[in-house]
Amino acid sequence: LTVAQQAVEHAGARVHIIDVRDHIGGNAYSYMDEETGAEIHKYGAHLFHTSNKRVWDYVNRFTSFTDYVHRVYATHDGEVYPLPINLGTINQFFHARYTPAEAQKLIAEQAGELAGTDPQNLNDKGIQLIGRPLYEAFIKNYTGKQWQTDPAELPASIVKRLPVRFNYDNRYFKDTWEGLPADGYTKWMERMIDDPRITVSLGVDFFDESQPYNRKALRAAGVPVVYTGPVDRYFGYELGDLKWRTVDFKEVRYDEGDHFGCPVMNFSDADVPYTRAIEFKNFNPER
């Protein structure tokens, strides 16, 4: 949508958007739940944050933002901890009162278990980054559920770093600007393409040659195309299928007004069959 808006504004182009889904916006799409009035992020939580002033100024042309600050918690072994791992997490986990320097020393010692070795898998890499206790408590099983694969079978390259903060800052992001679009993501995106030079077709498959805006016809005509779907499908699986991490969503409604007390609760233990719960009403307490 950004490309479409910019192409119209700066190049005077005419743009036609097609989407196989019945709505615009891809995975950022949201809608209001009629029963609760909560804004539902259909494809999982989307949080806007940036430190780029040019980006911030641009998006504010189409929406204002709430003052929401994202914070995440994790349930492990019957206790709730703040994430990302910070001094509060460390002291709670080890039942201690470490200073920042003491905590840094502790994590360095624990991470030194595999120092000087070449990590063979994600387990090795995780231990090298933050030590075995914290890795096994908060990362190992959670990541295994995400990828539906034993971390011992996942490549070390999946993770480059695991953030650990040696203070009590439990904000998930550290960008200059953060918030949620005041009227929801879909209203924001509708305003971006509110231009007579932008047309939209929904429920249309780009690869369906029975409709005029298909891959084969557009390539033959030399029409510029910005494609945002699975890249392996675009090339007809010529080099085989890519392995995609899948996510299943299950909707649960509780009678109580506030079940988790936070927008996102991660579940780090292997015996819980899902990775996280999102309580959408807590994204917009001002509504």
N, C-alpha and C positions, 0 to 999 in steps of 0.2 A: 504494500500500500504506500509506503514511503517513496519507493521508486516511481510508482504511478503519479503520485502527487507532485513530485519533483520534476518528472518528465513533462507534465502539463505546464507547470509554473515556469520552468526555465527553458524548455525547448519548444513550447507550444504544440506538443504532440497530442494526438488523440490516443487514448488508452482503453483497451477492453480487458477487463479482469474476468477470468473464469475460475471457478472453484468447484471441485467435485462434491464438496459439502454443501449443506443448505444454508450456509451463513458465511459472512466475510470474516477476515481476521485470523484465519488459521487457528493455531493452538492458543492464541491470546483471547479468543472469543469468550464473552461472559454474558449472562442473562440474569434477570431478576426472578427469584423464586416467588411465585404468587402467594404461597401459603405463609412464608416467613418474612418476605421482603428482603431476604439476604441476596447479595450479588454472588452468583455461582460462577466460578472459573471452571468451565466445562472440562478443560484438559489439564487440570492441576493448577496450583497456585502460581500466579504471575505477579511479580513485585517490580515496580519501576524504580530504578536508581541509576544515577550517573554523576560523574564529576566533570563532564564536558559541558561548558556553558553554552556552546553553540547548540548542542543537542537539547539542553534544558529550555533554551529560548524557543527552539523550534516546536517542541511538543506542547509548550504552553500556548501556542497559537490555536490549538484545537481542544484543549481541556485545561481545567485547573486541577490541582492535586490536593489531596488531604495531607495531614501531617503524620500519617501512619509511619511508624518505624518498625521494621520487621525483626521479630525475635522468635527463635525456635527453641523448643525443649525436647529432650529425649528421655524416654522411659527405659531404664536398664535395671534388671534385678530388683524390681519393685520400688525403685526410687526415680524421681524426676530430676534431670540435670539440665543446666543451660548449655546451649550450643551457640556458636562454635566453642570448642574446648577453650576455656579460659581459666583464670585463677580461681574463680568460684567453682568451676567444674572439678578442677584438680583438688582443691581443698576438701570439697564434699566427698569426692571419690576415695581419697586416701585418709579421710577423717583427720585432717591436719589443719594447721594455720601457717602454711608456708608463705614466706615473703616472695615477691617476684624473683629475686635472685636465687632463693632456695628452690623454688619451683623449676627454674631454668636448669639448675644443676641436677635436680632429680631426673627431669626428662632427658637431659643429655646423657646421664648415666644409663638410664633404661634403654635409650636408643642405641647406645654403644654395644649392646648385646651382639649385633651383627656388623659392627663397624669393620670396614676394610674388606667386606665381602661383596661380591656381585649379586644383587638381588635376583633370584630366579623366578619370583612370582609376586603377586600383590601382597601376600602375607609378609614376605621378606622386606619389601619396600616400606610397608606400613610400620613395621617394627623399627626399621632404620630411621624413620621420620619422627615418630613420637613415642617409641617404646612399646613393649608388648602389652602391659596392663591396659593402657588407654586405647590402643589399637583394637585389642580383642573385645573390649567393653563397648566401644561406640562405632567402630568402623567395620570390622571384619564381617560380622553377620549381616549388618545393614547392607553393605555392598554386595554380599553374596545374594541377598534377596533381590536387590536391584537388578543384578545381571543374571539371576537364576543360575548361578554357577558358583562352585566352590572357589573362594579366593585363591586357593592353592593352584587352581587351574587357570587363573586370570593372569595376564602379563603384567609385569611390574610397571610398564609404561603407561598403564591406565591412570596412575596418579603421579603427579610431579611434586606436590607438596600437600601437607595437611596443616591447615592453620591452627596455631596454638597461641593464645593471647595471655601474656603474663600480667594481666590486670583484670579488673572485674567488668570490663566492657563486654556486654553480651548482645550488642547490636549485630545482626547478621551481616549487614553491609556497612562499609565505612566511607561511602561516597558522600559528596557534598550535598546532593539533592536526592530526596527519596520521598515516595508517597504512592498513593493509589489515585487513579483518575476519579474525580469527584462524582461524575455521572456514569461511571463504569467504562470498561474497555470498549465495548461495542459502540457506544455513543461517540467516544473519541475517534474511533476508526471511521465511523460514518461521516463525521465532519471532515476528515482528511480527504475523502473522495467525493465530497459534495461539490461537483463541478460538472457542467454539461458535457465536457470533453472526456469524461470518464464514465464508461458504461460497465455494467456487471451482469454476468450470467452465473447463476448458482445451480448446483446439481448437475454440472457438466463435466464429463471426463475428458481431459486433455488428450487421452490416447484413443478415444472413440472416434473412428474415422467416419462415422455416420453424421457427425456434426461438423460444421465448417471450421471451427477453431481448434483443429486437432494438430498434433505434433507434425505429422507427415506433410500436411498441406501448408502449414506456416513455414516450415523449413524450406519447402520447395519454392515458396513465394519470396523467401528472403526477408520475412517479417521479423524484426527484433523481438525476441522473447526473453522474459525474465521468468525462470522456472524455479519454484520453491518446494517441489515435492521430492520424493526419494530419488537420489541421483542414479542409483543402479537401474531403476525402472526407466528413467529418461533415455538411457543408452541401450534399452532393450535387453538388459541383463547379459550383454555381450561378454563381460568378464565374470559372470556368475552373480549370485545374490550376496549382498552385504549382510553382515550380522547386525541386526537392529535390536536395541534394548527396548523391550515392550513394557507397557504400563497398563494394568487393568484398574478400572474404577468401580467402586461399589458405593451406592448411596445408602446411608443409614440415617434415620430420623429418630431423635430422642425427645421424650416428653418434657424433660427438664429444660430450663431456659438456656443453660450454659453447661455443656458436658465436660469439656477439657479445660476451659478457662484460658485458652490461648488459641491463636489461629492455626498453628501447626505443631503437632506432636509426633516426633519420630519414635519408632519402636526398634531398639537396637538388638534385641535378643532373637535368637533363631527360632524359639518356640512360638513366637507371634508370626503368623503367616503373611503379614503385610508390613510395608515399610513405614507408612505414616498415616496420620489422620488429619484432615483439614476441616476446621470448623469455620465456615465462611462468614458467619455472622460477626465473628471477632475481627474481621478485616475492617469493618465499618461500624464501630460502636457509636459514631455520631448520627447514624440513621435511625 
